[in-house]
Amino acid sequence: MIARRTFLTAAAAAAASSALPLPALAYTPPKNLQPTNVRIAARYQPGEIVILPRAYYLYYVTAPNEAIRYGIAVAKPGLGYTGTATIKRKVEWPTWRPTAEMIKRDPAAYGKFEGNQDRMAGGPGNPLGARAMYLYEGNRDTYIRIHGTVAPKSIGRMASSGCFRMINDHVIDLYDRVDLGTKVTVLQ
């Protein structure tokens, strides 16, 4: 029989080696926010992403009329994005810098970024989490991302400054499925 201290030490070491913070590892979202195979309207083509913010779902179309549905966090009121964009950049463990609007809106949280070009290094404490997919309209960066999170309990809520957050394991799965050039449709 394994001693309690040995078990706890081994569990802590395993968690530390996974490169995710312990709170992110400890949280399991409700079943309705877990990846689920679902039916989707025929107008969406395999390889597309469709986001329905009011329901807190992102759909990755896998075949005609079939998709994987992921739970997401969406923008706080007044900060949301709707329209059609394309994924033109994908990054593992991305760096992060708040937008000028975020700095202006919340100087207490983001004031240290005022008047410089500092960026937070990628890694387990970075707000963009394990992966990020950058949305563009033509060649214009929308500053909207589909990304992981260090706040997994925000999934299923209005919590972001415009981006779409996912559980880190879920965004890794989606990241591995999508290609550059993937069409993303964000509905109202």
Sequence and secondary structure as in RCSB ss.txt:
>XXXX:A:sequence
MIARRTFLTAAAAAAASSALPLPALAYTPPKNLQPTNVRIAARYQPGEIVILPRAYYLYYVTAPNEAIRYGIAVA
KPGLGYTGTATIKRKVEWPTWRPTAEMIKRDPAAYGKFEGNQDRMAGGPGNPLGARAMYLYEGNRDTYIRIHGTV
APKSIGRMASSGCFRMINDHVIDLYDRVDLGTKVTVLQ
>XXXX:A:secstr
   HHHHHHHHHHHHHHTTS HHHHH    GGGS EEEE  TTS TT EEEEGGGTEEEEEEETTEEEEEE BEE
 TT    EEEEEEEEEES  B   HHHHHH HHHHGGGTTS   B SSTTSTTTTEEEEEEETTEEEEEEEE  S
 GGGTTSEEESS EE  HHHHHHHHHH  TT EEEE  
